[in-house]
Amino acid sequence: MSHPKGKPTGTVTPWRRSDPLPEFNRTLFGPFGCLSEPVLKVIHAEERWHGDGDPTWKKAPSAADAYGKAVAAAARLGHRNYKGLTGTAALALIIASCSPESRCGSHACPSCARCDQRWLVHAVGKVLRKPQVGFQDFAFNFVMPEGQTAIRDLGGVDFDTILGKCRIALSQCNEVAFGIIGIDTSANDDTDKFAKKKLTRGPRIYWQVHVYGIVRTRSRQAVWDALRPLFGKSANIYRPLYISKKPFDGSNKGISYISKPDGFRHVPYFDEQRGEWNTPHKPSALTAREQVYYLLAMHDLGFARRIALVGLHPLETKATENKNRGVRLHRVHRGGSAM
């Protein structure tokens, strides 16, 4: 990458589609900042992401766990109870056919979704481990009303707009160097809150889409100011935006939250000792029908549309004697600063 002449201007301007990329190795060049189909094929073909080596973190799902979940998911999708739901039989066959010789690549497949997560943890970790003077990394979680929908309608959520709003806001923030954001989805059951009059409006049981991300910035407040206007009023969202007060620690576990292979249920309860509402430390598993809707939605969404990159672009790494070809995340030149 060529560096601009003279000293950096001291500001980081939004990324531009015309930003220069390295002249070498453009074989996976696709839509700027997106995981194209060729990129995903290389990721899914790299068997180490399906194994149990690095990267690791506490309670990371194992290959055996993923295989067991894949068998169970295919069986559930093929159950006669869901025969009337469009796409269940086809998805059951796709997941059941996934093997080391021919990975299906579906983001509904527990094995391939785990592969997606492990690649992301590795690729993002390498980027975060290169510090930048004057910048810090922060994790954030954003809950948007547009992400609330009935259990049967998860596939109809406009994931692209939800994720796109956050991507554009961060891209246009001059204090942001780069960021990685992803979709997280939970089935929320607020029945107890309605019973105790904590809530009187809004849905009782519903899907809630979250956006979780890690951003490198010169100003935590600037990230807050960029994202906060995206939130509209909602009856049952207590805290729409949370940004960690302490800088992100760079842990693999923290990065793994960007793309979780599973969906969960959040069932709030009133903690009598603390006098406040809380959720169990370990969330409940989805019900059978919730899982079917979740798998169908994740298959349609796909890993490429579940993740958004700001100031980063995927590039292929060539095979060597010791390593297979792979995909890494490349820092993109923005404004007057060499990234």
GUDREN-19310 format. One record per residue: residue in one letter; x, y negated, z of N, C-alpha, C in turn. Coordinates in steps of 0.05 Angstrom, whole numbers, padded with zeros to 5 digits, always signed. Each point is the difference from the previous one (the first is absolute). Layout:
<pts>
aXYZXYZXYZ
...
</pts>
This chain:
<pts>
m+00017+00024+00000-00017-00024+00000+00018-00025+00000
s-00007-00019-00017+00016-00025-00001-00009-00018+00022
h+00019-00014+00012-00005-00019+00022-00002-00028-00012
p-00018-00017+00011-00001-00028-00010+00025-00015+00008
k+00007-00019-00016+00024-00017+00006-00006-00018+00023
g+00021-00007+00015-00003-00018+00022-00011+00014+00025
k-00006-00016+00020-00010+00011+00025-00030+00005-00001
p-00010+00019+00016-00029+00004+00001-00015-00025+00008
t-00024-00003-00009-00015-00024+00006-00010-00001+00029
g+00000+00023+00013-00009+00001+00028-00030+00007+00002
t-00014+00003-00022-00027+00008+00000-00003+00026-00017
v-00020+00016+00008-00006+00024-00015-00026-00003-00014
t+00000-00003-00026-00024-00005-00015-00014+00026-00007
p-00026+00000-00006-00014+00024-00007+00013+00015-00023
w-00004+00027+00001+00012+00016-00022-00013-00007-00026
r+00015+00004-00021-00011-00006-00027+00004+00025-00017
r-00019+00005-00018+00002+00024-00017+00024-00002-00018
s+00011-00023-00004+00023-00004-00017+00026+00003+00015
d-00001+00005+00026+00024+00003+00016+00018+00021-00012
p+00026-00005-00002+00018+00019-00013+00004+00025+00016
l+00000+00023-00014+00006+00026+00012+00027+00009-00011
p+00013+00019+00013+00026+00009-00009-00002+00009-00029
e+00022-00004-00015+00000+00009-00028+00003+00030-00002
f+00009+00014+00022+00003+00028-00001-00025+00015+00007
n-00003+00024-00011-00020+00019+00010-00028-00010+00001
r-00011-00008-00022-00028-00010-00001-00020+00022-00007
t+00007+00025+00003-00017+00021-00010-00027+00002+00014
l-00001-00010+00024-00026+00000+00015-00013-00027+00001
f+00009-00018-00017-00011-00027+00001-00029+00001-00009
g-00018-00009+00017-00029-00001-00006-00011-00026+00009
p-00026-00002+00007-00011-00025+00010+00017-00010+00024
f+00005-00025+00000+00018-00011+00020-00009+00006+00028
g+00017+00010+00017-00006+00005+00028-00020+00022+00005
c-00004+00018-00020-00020+00021+00003+00013+00027-00004
l-00012+00020+00013+00009+00028-00003-00014+00012-00024
s+00013+00000-00023-00012+00009-00025-00001+00031+00000
e-00014+00011-00019-00004+00029-00002+00027+00015-00003
p+00019-00010-00016+00026+00013-00001+00015+00000+00026
v-00003-00022+00015+00012-00002+00027-00011+00021+00018
l-00026+00003+00001-00013+00020+00017+00008+00028-00007
k+00003+00006-00026+00008+00027-00008+00028+00007+00010
v+00018-00020-00001+00027+00005+00010+00000+00005+00030
i-00016-00016+00015-00002+00003+00029-00011+00027+00007
h-00022+00008-00013-00012+00026+00007+00017+00024-00008
a+00017-00004-00020+00017+00022-00009+00025+00004+00018
e+00006-00020+00017+00023+00002+00017-00007+00016+00025
e+00008+00025+00001-00009+00019+00020+00007-00008+00028
r+00021-00016+00004+00007-00007+00028-00022-00015+00014
w-00017-00015-00015-00022-00014+00014-00022+00019+00009
h+00000+00025-00011-00019+00020+00008+00011+00017+00023
g+00026-00003+00006+00013+00016+00021-00002-00012+00027
d+00018+00009+00018+00000-00009+00028+00026-00013+00008
g+00016-00009-00019+00025-00014+00007-00005-00029+00005
d+00020-00017-00004-00003-00029+00003-00019-00010-00022
p-00016-00020+00007-00002-00014+00025-00018+00014+00020
t+00006-00003+00026-00016+00012+00021-00007-00021+00020
w-00021+00005+00015-00009-00017+00022-00017+00016+00018
k-00005-00010+00024-00016+00014+00020-00028+00006-00010
k-00007+00026+00002-00027+00010-00009-00004-00003-00030
a+00021-00001-00015-00003-00001-00029-00012+00026-00010
p-00019+00000-00018-00013+00024-00010+00021+00018-00014
s-00001+00026+00004+00019+00018-00012-00011+00011-00026
a+00017+00013-00015-00008+00012-00026-00021+00022+00006
a+00003+00015+00021-00019+00021+00007-00027-00012+00008
d+00001-00022+00015-00025-00014+00007-00015-00009-00025
a+00015-00012-00019-00012-00010-00025-00012+00023-00016
y+00014+00022-00002-00010+00023-00015-00026+00011+00013
g+00000+00002+00026-00025+00009+00013-00023-00019-00004
k+00005-00025+00000-00021-00020-00004-00009+00001-00029
a+00018+00006-00019-00007+00001-00028-00019+00024-00005
v+00006+00023+00012-00017+00023-00002-00028-00006+00011
a+00000-00013+00024-00026-00007+00012-00015-00020-00016
a+00014-00020-00012-00014-00020-00016-00012+00012-00025
a+00014+00017-00013-00011+00013-00024-00024+00017+00006
a+00001+00014+00023-00023+00016+00008-00024-00017+00007
r+00005-00022+00014-00022-00018+00007-00013-00013-00024
l+00016-00009-00019-00011-00012-00024-00016+00020-00017
g+00008+00025+00002-00014+00020-00016-00023+00013+00014
h-00006-00010+00025-00022+00012+00015-00027-00007-00013
r-00019+00018+00003-00026-00004-00013-00015-00025+00010
n+00007-00009+00025-00014-00023+00011+00006-00025-00017
y+00022-00001-00015+00007-00024-00015-00001+00005-00030
k-00015+00020-00008-00002+00007-00028-00013-00023-00016
g-00017-00015+00013-00014-00022-00014+00017-00025-00003
l+00023-00002+00013+00016-00024-00001+00019+00002-00025
t-00002-00020-00017+00016-00001-00024+00030+00001+00006
g+00014+00018-00012+00030+00001+00002+00011+00019+00021
t-00017+00011+00017+00010+00017+00022+00013+00025-00011
a-00014+00014-00018+00011+00025-00011+00026-00004-00015
a+00001-00021-00016+00024-00006-00016+00023-00007+00018
l-00005-00016+00021+00022-00007+00019+00009+00024+00016
a-00018+00018+00007+00007+00024+00014+00020+00016-00016
l-00005+00002-00026+00017+00016-00018+00027-00014-00003
i+00001-00026-00002+00025-00015-00002+00018+00005+00024
i-00012-00003+00024+00016+00004+00024+00009+00029+00003
a-00018+00019-00005+00007+00028+00002+00021+00009-00020
s+00003-00014-00022+00019+00007-00021+00027-00013+00005
c+00003-00018+00019+00025-00014+00006+00021+00020+00010
s+00024-00001-00011+00021+00019+00008+00027-00013-00005
p+00022+00011+00011+00026-00011-00005+00008+00000-00029
e-00011+00018-00016+00006+00001-00028-00016-00021-00016
s-00023-00008+00011-00016-00020-00014-00016-00016+00021
r+00011-00022+00009-00014-00017+00019-00023-00015-00013
c-00023+00000+00014-00024-00012-00012+00001-00031+00000
g+00014-00012+00019+00003-00029+00000-00024-00015+00010
s-00021+00014+00009-00024-00014+00010+00006-00010+00028
h-00009-00025+00005+00004-00012+00027-00020+00012+00019
a-00019+00017-00009-00018+00014+00018+00013+00026+00009
c+00020+00010-00014+00014+00024+00007+00017-00005+00024
p-00004+00014+00023+00017-00005+00024+00030+00003-00005
s+00007+00019-00017+00029+00003-00006+00011-00023-00016
c-00014-00009-00021+00010-00022-00016-00003-00027+00014
a-00020-00003+00017-00003-00025+00015+00023-00002+00021
r+00007+00023+00011+00023+00000+00019+00026-00006-00015
c+00003+00010-00024+00023-00006-00017+00001-00030-00005
d-00023-00012-00007-00001-00029-00005+00010-00015+00025
q-00010+00008+00023+00007-00014+00025+00030+00003+00006
r+00011+00024-00004+00029+00004+00006+00018-00015-00019
w-00008-00001-00025+00016-00017-00019-00001-00029+00008
l-00024-00010+00008-00003-00028+00007+00017-00007+00025
v+00000+00018+00020+00015-00005+00024+00030-00002-00007
h+00010+00018-00017+00028-00001-00008+00006-00025-00016
a-00016-00006-00020+00006-00023-00018-00002-00026+00015
v-00021-00004+00016-00004-00025+00015+00022-00002+00021
g+00007+00022+00013+00021-00001+00021+00026-00010-00011
k+00007+00008-00024+00026-00009-00012-00001-00030-00005
v-00022-00011-00008-00003-00028-00004+00001-00016+00026
l-00014+00010+00020-00001-00014+00026+00027+00000+00014
r+00016+00020-00005+00026+00002+00014+00021-00020-00011
k-00007-00015-00020+00018-00020-00011-00010-00027+00010
p+00012-00011+00022-00010-00025+00012+00005-00024-00018
q-00015-00021+00005+00002-00024-00015+00001-00024+00020
v+00021-00016-00002+00004-00022+00019-00024-00019+00000
g-00010-00005+00024-00023-00019+00002-00027+00013-00002
f-00001+00026-00006-00026+00014-00004-00003+00022+00021
q-00025+00006+00007-00007+00022+00017-00023+00016-00012
d-00003+00025+00009-00021+00017-00010-00022+00002+00021
f-00025-00002-00009-00023+00002+00018-00020+00020-00012
a-00014+00015+00017-00021+00017-00008-00027-00014+00005
f-00019+00005-00017-00027-00012+00004-00022+00019-00007
n-00023-00004+00012-00024+00016-00007-00023-00020-00005
f-00014+00004-00022-00021-00018-00008-00026+00015-00006
v-00021-00008+00013-00026+00013-00003-00019-00019-00015
m-00010+00008-00023-00016-00018-00016-00029+00010-00002
p-00020-00018+00003-00028+00008-00002-00007+00015-00026
e+00014-00008-00022-00005+00013-00026+00007+00030+00001
g+00015+00008+00020+00007+00028+00002-00019+00017+00017
q-00023-00011+00008-00020+00015+00014-00020+00011-00019
t-00006+00026+00002-00019+00012-00017-00012+00025+00013
a-00023+00009-00010-00013+00024+00010+00017+00024-00006
i-00003+00021+00016+00016+00024-00002-00001+00012-00028
r-00023-00001-00013-00003+00012-00026+00011-00017-00023
d+00008-00025+00007+00008-00019-00021+00029-00008+00000
l+00017+00015+00013+00029-00007+00001+00012-00004-00027
g-00008+00017-00019+00011-00002-00027-00007-00026-00014
g-00020-00014+00010-00009-00025-00013+00014-00025+00011
v+00017+00003+00020+00014-00023+00011+00019-00011-00021
d+00002-00026-00002+00018-00013-00019+00028-00002+00013
f+00014+00022+00001+00026+00001+00012+00019-00020-00014
d-00002-00002-00027+00018-00017-00015-00002-00029+00009
t-00024-00009+00004-00003-00028+00008+00010-00004+00029
i-00006+00018+00018+00009-00002+00027+00030-00002+00002
l+00013+00019-00013+00029+00001+00000+00012-00023-00016
g-00013-00007-00022+00009-00021-00018+00000-00027+00014
k-00020-00006+00016-00002-00025+00015+00025-00004+00018
c+00007+00022+00014+00023-00001+00018+00026-00003-00016
r+00002+00014-00022+00024-00002-00016+00004-00028-00011
i-00021-00011-00011+00002-00027-00011+00007-00021+00022
a-00013+00003+00023+00005-00019+00022+00030+00001+00008
l+00011+00024+00003+00028+00003+00008+00018-00009-00022
s-00007+00005-00025+00016-00007-00023+00003-00031-00002
q-00021-00014+00007-00001-00029-00002+00011-00014+00024
c+00008+00015+00020+00011-00012+00025+00030-00004-00004
n+00009-00024+00001+00028-00007-00005+00019+00011+00022
e-00011+00008+00023+00017+00009+00021+00004+00031+00000
v-00013+00013-00019+00002+00029-00002+00020+00009-00020
a+00018+00018+00008+00020+00011-00018-00011+00025-00015
f-00012+00018+00015-00013+00024-00012-00018+00012+00020
g-00017+00018-00010-00019+00014+00018-00010+00026-00013
i-00009+00018+00017-00012+00025-00009-00026+00003+00015
i-00022+00003-00014-00026+00002+00013-00015+00024-00011
g-00017+00012+00017-00015+00024-00008-00027+00001+00013
i-00017+00016-00012-00028+00004+00009-00001+00022+00022
d-00014-00006+00021-00005+00020+00022-00031+00000+00003
t-00011+00024+00004-00029+00003+00001-00008+00017+00024
s-00020-00009+00015-00010+00016+00022-00030-00001+00000
a-00012+00022+00011-00029+00001+00004-00005-00010+00028
n-00014-00022+00003-00005-00013+00026-00028+00008+00010
d-00002+00008+00025-00026+00007+00012-00004-00019+00024
d-00017-00021-00004-00005-00020+00020-00026+00006+00015
t-00010+00024+00000-00025+00007+00012-00001-00008+00029
d+00021+00005+00015+00001-00007+00029-00001-00030+00004
k+00013-00015-00018-00001-00029+00003-00028-00011-00003
f-00016+00012-00019-00027-00008-00003-00017+00008+00024
a+00005+00024+00011-00015+00009+00023+00004-00018+00024
k+00025-00010+00003+00006-00018+00023-00003-00029-00007
k-00012-00006-00023-00006-00028-00008+00025-00017-00006
k+00023+00014-00003+00024-00015-00008-00003-00011-00028
l-00013+00016-00017-00006-00008-00027-00030+00001-00004
t-00011-00019-00015-00028+00000-00007-00005-00002-00030
r+00022-00006-00015-00002-00002-00029+00022+00016-00013
g-00003+00005-00026+00020+00015-00015-00006+00030+00000
p+00016+00015-00015-00005+00030-00001+00009+00014+00025
r-00011+00023+00005+00007+00017+00023+00023+00019-00007
i-00003+00015-00022+00020+00018-00009+00007-00007-00028
y+00026-00005-00006+00007-00011-00026+00030+00004-00004
w+00008-00002-00025+00029-00001-00007+00010-00029+00004
q+00024-00002+00011+00013-00026+00002+00028+00002-00013
v+00004-00017-00020+00026-00001-00014+00017-00020+00014
h+00025+00008+00007+00020-00018+00011+00022-00004-00020
v+00015-00021+00003+00025-00004-00016+00022-00002+00020
y+00019+00018-00002+00024+00000+00018+00024-00006-00017
g+00018-00017+00010+00023-00006-00016+00024-00009+00017
i+00023-00001-00013+00024-00010+00012+00011-00022-00019
v+00006-00023+00011+00008-00022-00016+00026-00013+00011
r+00018-00007-00018+00024-00015+00008-00004-00030-00005
t+00003-00016+00021-00007-00028-00002+00018-00017+00017
r+00001-00026-00007+00014-00019+00017-00018-00010+00023
s-00026+00005-00004-00019-00012+00020-00024+00019+00004
r-00003+00010+00024-00023+00016+00007-00026-00016-00004
q+00001-00025+00008-00024-00018-00002-00008-00003-00029
a+00019-00001-00018-00006-00004-00029-00016+00024-00010
v+00007+00024+00009-00014+00024-00008-00029-00001+00010
w-00003-00008+00025-00026-00003+00012-00017-00020-00016
d+00012-00023-00006-00014-00021-00015-00008+00009-00028
a+00016+00018-00012-00005+00009-00027-00023+00021+00000
l-00002+00017+00021-00019+00021+00000-00027-00007+00013
r+00001-00017+00021-00024-00006+00016-00023-00011-00016
p+00004-00017-00020-00023-00010-00015-00015+00021-00016
l+00012+00024-00004-00013+00021-00015-00023+00012+00015
f-00001-00004+00026-00020+00013+00017-00026-00016+00001
g-00022+00014-00004-00026-00013+00004-00013+00010+00026
k-00023-00012+00007-00013+00007+00025-00012+00028-00002
s+00001+00014+00023-00011+00027+00001-00009+00006+00029
a-00023+00014+00002-00012+00004+00027+00017+00019+00017
n+00014+00019-00012+00012+00021+00016+00031+00002-00004
i+00013-00021-00009+00029+00000-00001+00010-00019+00021
y+00013+00012+00021+00009-00017+00022+00025-00016-00007
r+00020+00014-00012+00025-00014-00006+00007+00007-00029
p-00006-00018-00019+00004+00006-00028+00029+00002-00008
l+00017-00016+00012+00028+00000-00007+00018+00002+00024
y+00019+00019-00001+00019+00003+00021+00028+00001-00012
i+00018-00017+00009+00028+00000-00008+00017+00004+00025
s+00017+00020-00001+00017+00006+00023+00015-00025+00010
k+00001-00004+00026+00014-00023+00011+00030+00005-00001
k+00008+00025+00003+00029+00006-00002+00006+00009-00028
p+00024-00005-00010+00008+00010-00027-00003+00030-00002
f-00006+00010-00023-00003+00028-00005+00027+00014+00005
d-00001+00024+00013+00024+00013+00008+00013+00018-00022
g-00013+00001-00023+00012+00015-00022-00004+00030+00002
s-00016+00009+00019-00003+00029+00004-00015+00014-00023
n+00007+00025-00004-00014+00016-00021-00029+00003+00007
k-00006+00003+00026-00028+00004+00008-00016-00025-00007
g+00011-00023+00005-00015-00025-00006-00004-00003-00030
i+00020+00007-00016-00003-00001-00030-00021+00020-00009
s-00002+00024+00013-00018+00021-00008-00029-00009+00001
y-00007-00020+00016-00027-00009+00003-00011-00013-00026
i+00019-00008-00018-00009-00013-00025-00016+00019-00017
s+00006+00026+00002-00014+00020-00017-00004+00026+00016
k-00022+00001+00015-00005+00024+00016-00014+00021-00018
p+00009+00026+00002-00013+00020-00017-00029+00007+00008
d-00007-00006+00026-00027+00008+00010-00016-00024+00007
g-00026+00004+00001-00019-00020+00011-00008+00009+00027
f-00010-00018+00017-00008+00006+00027-00025-00014+00008
r-00012+00008+00023-00024-00013+00011+00009-00017+00023
h-00010-00024+00002+00005-00018+00022-00027-00003+00015
v-00001+00011+00025-00024-00001+00016+00006-00016+00025
p-00007-00026+00001+00006-00017+00023-00016+00010+00025
y+00013-00003+00023-00013+00006+00026+00006-00022+00019
f-00017-00004+00020+00004-00020+00020+00018+00011+00022
d+00023-00012+00004+00019+00009+00021-00009-00014+00026
e-00012+00016+00018-00010-00011+00025+00023-00011+00018
q+00023+00013-00001+00022-00009+00017+00010-00027-00009
r+00003-00004-00026+00011-00025-00011-00021-00020-00006
g-00025+00009+00000-00022-00019-00005-00001-00011-00028
e+00008+00017-00019+00000-00009-00028-00004+00024-00019
w-00006-00006-00025-00004+00021-00020+00027+00009-00010
n+00002+00026-00005+00025+00012-00010-00006+00023-00019
t+00020+00011-00013-00003+00023-00017+00020+00021+00010
p-00007+00026-00003+00018+00021+00009+00028-00003-00013
h+00021+00007+00016+00027-00002-00011+00003+00018-00024
k-00013+00023+00001+00001+00018-00023-00028+00000-00013
p-00003-00012-00024-00026-00002-00012-00011+00027-00008
s-00026+00002-00002-00014+00025-00007+00004+00006-00029
a-00003+00026-00007+00000+00007-00029-00026-00008-00013
l+00000-00003-00026-00024-00007-00014-00019+00024+00001
t-00026-00006-00001-00020+00022-00003+00004+00013-00028
a-00012+00023-00004+00003+00014-00026-00009-00018-00023
r-00023-00012+00002-00011-00017-00022+00017-00025-00003
e+00009-00012+00021+00017-00023-00002+00026+00007-00015
q+00011+00023+00006+00025+00008-00013-00004+00004-00030
v-00022+00011-00007-00006+00004-00029-00001-00027-00014
y-00014-00019+00011-00002-00027-00012+00028-00013+00000
y+00015+00004+00021+00027-00011+00001+00018+00011-00021
l+00000+00026-00004+00017+00013-00020-00007-00009-00028
l-00026-00002-00006-00009-00009-00026+00010-00029-00006
a-00002-00017+00021+00008-00028-00003+00030-00002-00004
m+00016+00015+00016+00029-00001-00002+00010+00011-00027
h-00014+00020-00011+00007+00010-00026-00004-00021-00022
d-00022-00014+00002-00005-00022-00020+00018-00023+00004
l+00006-00007+00025+00017-00023+00006+00029+00006-00009
g+00011+00021+00009+00028+00007-00008+00021-00016+00016
f+00024+00011+00001+00021-00013+00015+00008-00026-00012
a+00000-00002-00026+00009-00025-00013-00018-00023+00007
r-00026+00004+00003-00019-00021+00006-00003-00004+00030
r+00011+00019+00016-00002-00003+00028+00022-00017+00012
i+00021-00004-00016+00024-00014+00009+00003-00025-00017
a+00008-00022+00012+00007-00025-00015+00027-00010+00009
l+00016-00008-00020+00027-00009+00006+00002-00030-00007
v+00014-00015+00017+00005-00028-00004+00031-00004+00000
g+00011-00010-00021+00028-00005-00002+00017+00026-00002
l-00013+00022-00007+00013+00026-00003-00010+00013-00026
h+00017+00017-00012-00007+00014-00024+00013+00028+00000
p-00016+00021-00007+00012+00027-00001+00017+00004-00024
l+00023+00012+00004+00019+00006-00022+00010+00029+00004
e+00006+00012-00023+00010+00028+00001+00030+00000+00007
t+00008+00020+00016+00028+00005+00005+00008+00025-00016
k+00023-00001-00012+00008+00022-00017+00009+00024+00016
a-00003+00024-00012+00009+00024+00013+00031+00001+00001
t+00011+00011+00021+00029+00005+00003+00004+00029+00007
e+00025+00007+00005+00006+00028+00007-00013+00008+00026
n-00003-00020+00018-00011+00006+00027-00029-00008+00003
k-00011-00016-00018-00027-00010+00004-00016+00002-00026
n-00026+00006+00004-00019-00001-00023-00007-00028-00007
r-00011-00005-00023-00010-00027-00007-00022-00007+00020
g-00002-00025+00005-00020-00009+00020-00010-00028-00006
v-00013-00012+00020-00011-00027-00003+00007-00015+00025
r+00010-00025-00004+00006-00017+00023-00015-00026-00004
l+00000-00016+00021-00013-00027-00001+00022-00020-00003
h-00002-00017-00020+00020-00020-00006-00010-00028+00008
r+00016-00015+00014-00006-00027+00008+00001-00018-00025
v-00021-00015-00004-00002-00017-00024+00010-00028+00006
h+00014-00012-00019+00010-00027+00002-00024-00020+00000
r-00001-00017+00021-00022-00019+00003+00011-00028+00004
g-00009-00018-00016+00008-00028+00003+00030-00003+00000
g+00011-00015+00018+00029-00006+00001+00015+00018+00018
s-00012+00023+00008+00013+00017+00019+00006+00027-00012
a+00024+00010+00003+00008+00026-00010-00011+00021+00019
m-00018+00017-00010-00012+00021+00016+00013+00027-00004
</pts>
